[in-house]
Amino acid sequence: MGGIAAQDKLSSSGNRLAAEGKVVKANHVVTDGPYVELKEAVGGYIMVKAGSLQEATDLAKGCPIFDSNGSVEVRTVVPM
């Protein structure tokens, strides 16, 4: 998060998330998604400023959650 904040890409407001997106896993593996299994749930989220879904996906590749076998869903925010 510090790296994202240093790039002035961190945003703090919350909104509804789009159903479409990408899932980033360890070793920078990116798949279409999200496809959540019943045992999984969104535990929280960080909003970043990105010009595209691809840019946000690239930012997600540096997330420390991969150290504990986690994954990151990347979605567009739907304006209210």
C-alpha positions as CSV (number, residue, x, y, z in Angstrom):
1,M,0.0,0.0,0.0
2,G,2.9,2.3,0.7
3,G,4.1,2.0,-2.9
4,I,0.6,2.7,-4.3
5,A,0.3,5.7,-2.0
6,A,3.7,7.0,-3.1
7,Q,2.5,6.9,-6.7
8,D,-0.6,8.9,-5.6
9,K,-2.8,6.0,-6.8
10,L,-4.5,5.4,-3.4
11,S,-8.1,6.4,-3.0
12,S,-10.2,6.3,0.1
13,S,-13.9,6.4,-0.8
14,G,-16.1,3.3,-1.0
15,N,-18.6,2.2,-3.6
16,R,-20.3,-0.8,-5.1
17,L,-18.0,-3.1,-7.1
18,A,-18.7,-4.3,-10.6
19,A,-19.3,-8.0,-11.2
20,E,-16.6,-8.3,-13.8
21,G,-12.9,-8.1,-13.1
22,K,-9.6,-9.9,-12.9
23,V,-8.1,-12.2,-10.2
24,V,-4.3,-11.8,-9.6
25,K,-2.6,-14.8,-7.9
26,A,1.0,-15.6,-6.8
27,N,3.7,-15.4,-9.5
28,H,1.6,-12.7,-11.3
29,V,-0.9,-15.2,-12.7
30,V,-3.9,-13.2,-14.0
31,T,-7.3,-14.8,-14.8
32,D,-10.8,-13.5,-15.7
33,G,-13.1,-13.4,-12.7
34,P,-14.0,-13.0,-10.0
35,Y,-15.4,-16.5,-9.4
36,V,-15.7,-16.9,-5.7
37,E,-16.0,-20.3,-4.0
38,L,-18.5,-20.7,-1.2
39,K,-15.7,-20.8,1.4
40,E,-14.3,-17.4,0.2
41,A,-15.5,-13.9,0.9
42,V,-14.3,-10.4,0.3
43,G,-12.5,-9.5,3.6
44,G,-11.9,-5.8,2.6
45,Y,-10.8,-3.7,-0.3
46,I,-8.5,-0.9,-1.3
47,M,-9.4,1.6,-3.9
48,V,-6.7,2.7,-6.3
49,K,-6.6,5.4,-9.0
50,A,-5.9,3.7,-12.3
51,G,-6.6,4.7,-15.9
52,S,-7.7,1.1,-16.8
53,L,-8.5,-2.3,-15.4
54,Q,-5.1,-3.4,-16.8
55,E,-3.2,-0.7,-14.8
56,A,-5.1,-1.7,-11.6
57,T,-4.2,-5.3,-12.3
58,D,-0.5,-4.4,-12.6
59,L,-0.6,-2.5,-9.3
60,A,-2.2,-5.6,-7.6
61,K,0.8,-7.8,-8.6
62,G,2.8,-6.2,-5.7
63,C,0.3,-7.2,-3.0
64,P,1.8,-9.0,0.0
65,I,-1.3,-11.3,0.3
66,F,0.5,-13.6,-2.1
67,D,3.0,-14.5,0.7
68,S,0.1,-16.3,2.4
69,N,-1.3,-18.0,-0.7
70,G,-4.0,-15.3,-1.1
71,S,-5.4,-13.7,-4.2
72,V,-6.5,-10.2,-5.2
73,E,-9.7,-9.5,-7.2
74,V,-9.5,-6.4,-9.3
75,R,-12.8,-4.7,-10.3
76,T,-14.0,-1.4,-11.6
77,V,-16.0,0.8,-9.2
78,V,-19.6,1.4,-10.3
79,P,-20.5,5.0,-9.6
80,M,-23.6,5.5,-7.4
